Amino acid sequence: MRKLKIPQNHSGISKTLRLPENLVNDIQILADMKNISFNKAVSELLEFSLKNLDEEDEKIIEEKRKDFSTIY
Protein backbone atom coordinates (compact mmCIF):
# COMPACT_ATOMS: atom_id res chain seq x y z
CA MET A 1 0.00 0.00 0.00
CA ARG A 2 1.25 3.50 -0.87
CA LYS A 3 1.76 5.95 1.97
CA LEU A 4 1.05 9.66 2.05
CA LYS A 5 4.20 11.76 2.20
CA ILE A 6 3.96 15.48 2.89
CA PRO A 7 7.00 17.51 1.81
CA GLN A 8 9.01 18.96 4.68
CA ASN A 9 8.85 22.46 3.23
CA HIS A 10 5.06 22.47 3.52
CA SER A 11 4.34 25.20 6.04
CA GLY A 12 0.79 26.14 5.16
CA ILE A 13 -2.18 26.11 7.47
CA SER A 14 -5.55 25.10 6.12
CA LYS A 15 -8.41 27.58 6.68
CA THR A 16 -11.86 27.69 5.15
CA LEU A 17 -13.00 31.06 3.82
CA ARG A 18 -16.39 32.10 2.54
CA LEU A 19 -15.85 34.71 -0.13
CA PRO A 20 -18.28 36.52 -2.43
CA GLU A 21 -18.51 34.84 -5.82
CA ASN A 22 -17.46 37.98 -7.71
CA LEU A 23 -14.31 38.24 -5.56
CA VAL A 24 -13.43 34.60 -6.19
CA ASN A 25 -13.97 35.10 -9.92
CA ASP A 26 -11.72 38.17 -10.03
CA ILE A 27 -8.97 36.42 -8.06
CA GLN A 28 -9.18 33.40 -10.36
CA ILE A 29 -8.88 35.67 -13.41
CA LEU A 30 -5.83 37.31 -11.86
CA ALA A 31 -4.31 33.93 -11.00
CA ASP A 32 -4.85 32.72 -14.56
CA MET A 33 -3.34 35.92 -15.98
CA LYS A 34 -0.23 35.51 -13.84
CA ASN A 35 -0.09 31.72 -14.27
CA ILE A 36 -0.16 31.09 -10.52
CA SER A 37 -2.49 29.08 -8.32
CA PHE A 38 -5.60 30.61 -6.80
CA ASN A 39 -4.08 30.00 -3.36
CA LYS A 40 -0.87 31.83 -4.30
CA ALA A 41 -2.88 34.79 -5.63
CA VAL A 42 -4.90 35.00 -2.40
CA SER A 43 -1.73 34.76 -0.30
CA GLU A 44 -0.02 37.51 -2.29
CA LEU A 45 -3.07 39.79 -2.09
CA LEU A 46 -3.38 39.27 1.66
CA GLU A 47 0.33 39.84 2.22
CA PHE A 48 0.18 43.06 0.19
CA SER A 49 -2.84 44.24 2.19
CA LEU A 50 -1.16 43.58 5.52
CA LYS A 51 1.99 45.41 4.44
CA ASN A 52 -0.09 48.44 3.46
CA LEU A 53 -2.24 48.95 6.54
CA ASP A 54 -2.56 52.35 8.14
CA GLU A 55 -0.12 52.94 10.97
CA GLU A 56 -2.69 52.58 13.77
CA ASP A 57 -3.87 49.16 12.60
CA GLU A 58 -0.28 48.08 12.04
CA LYS A 59 0.62 48.95 15.65
CA ILE A 60 -2.37 47.05 17.00
CA ILE A 61 -1.48 43.96 14.98
CA GLU A 62 2.14 44.15 16.16
CA GLU A 63 0.99 44.25 19.80
CA LYS A 64 -1.45 41.37 19.30
CA ARG A 65 1.23 39.35 17.48
CA LYS A 66 3.43 39.51 20.58
CA ASP A 67 0.53 38.30 22.75
CA PHE A 68 -0.32 35.57 20.26
CA SER A 69 3.23 34.22 20.14
CA THR A 70 3.38 33.86 23.94
CA ILE A 71 0.13 31.88 23.96
CA TYR A 72 1.23 29.40 21.30
C-alpha positions as CSV (number, residue, x, y, z in Angstrom):
1,M,0.0,0.0,0.0
2,R,1.3,3.5,-0.9
3,K,1.8,6.0,2.0
4,L,1.1,9.7,2.1
5,K,4.2,11.8,2.2
6,I,4.0,15.5,2.9
7,P,7.0,17.5,1.8
8,Q,9.0,19.0,4.7
9,N,8.8,22.5,3.2
10,H,5.1,22.5,3.5
11,S,4.3,25.2,6.0
12,G,0.8,26.1,5.2
13,I,-2.2,26.1,7.5
14,S,-5.5,25.1,6.1
15,K,-8.4,27.6,6.7
16,T,-11.9,27.7,5.1
17,L,-13.0,31.1,3.8
18,R,-16.4,32.1,2.5
19,L,-15.9,34.7,-0.1
20,P,-18.3,36.5,-2.4
21,E,-18.5,34.8,-5.8
22,N,-17.5,38.0,-7.7
23,L,-14.3,38.2,-5.6
24,V,-13.4,34.6,-6.2
25,N,-14.0,35.1,-9.9
26,D,-11.7,38.2,-10.0
27,I,-9.0,36.4,-8.1
28,Q,-9.2,33.4,-10.4
29,I,-8.9,35.7,-13.4
30,L,-5.8,37.3,-11.9
31,A,-4.3,33.9,-11.0
32,D,-4.9,32.7,-14.6
33,M,-3.3,35.9,-16.0
34,K,-0.2,35.5,-13.8
35,N,-0.1,31.7,-14.3
36,I,-0.2,31.1,-10.5
37,S,-2.5,29.1,-8.3
38,F,-5.6,30.6,-6.8
39,N,-4.1,30.0,-3.4
40,K,-0.9,31.8,-4.3
41,A,-2.9,34.8,-5.6
42,V,-4.9,35.0,-2.4
43,S,-1.7,34.8,-0.3
44,E,0.0,37.5,-2.3
45,L,-3.1,39.8,-2.1
46,L,-3.4,39.3,1.7
47,E,0.3,39.8,2.2
48,F,0.2,43.1,0.2
49,S,-2.8,44.2,2.2
50,L,-1.2,43.6,5.5
51,K,2.0,45.4,4.4
52,N,-0.1,48.4,3.5
53,L,-2.2,48.9,6.5
54,D,-2.6,52.4,8.1
55,E,-0.1,52.9,11.0
56,E,-2.7,52.6,13.8
57,D,-3.9,49.2,12.6
58,E,-0.3,48.1,12.0
59,K,0.6,49.0,15.7
60,I,-2.4,47.0,17.0
61,I,-1.5,44.0,15.0
62,E,2.1,44.1,16.2
63,E,1.0,44.3,19.8
64,K,-1.4,41.4,19.3
65,R,1.2,39.3,17.5
66,K,3.4,39.5,20.6
67,D,0.5,38.3,22.7
68,F,-0.3,35.6,20.3
69,S,3.2,34.2,20.1
70,T,3.4,33.9,23.9
71,I,0.1,31.9,24.0
72,Y,1.2,29.4,21.3
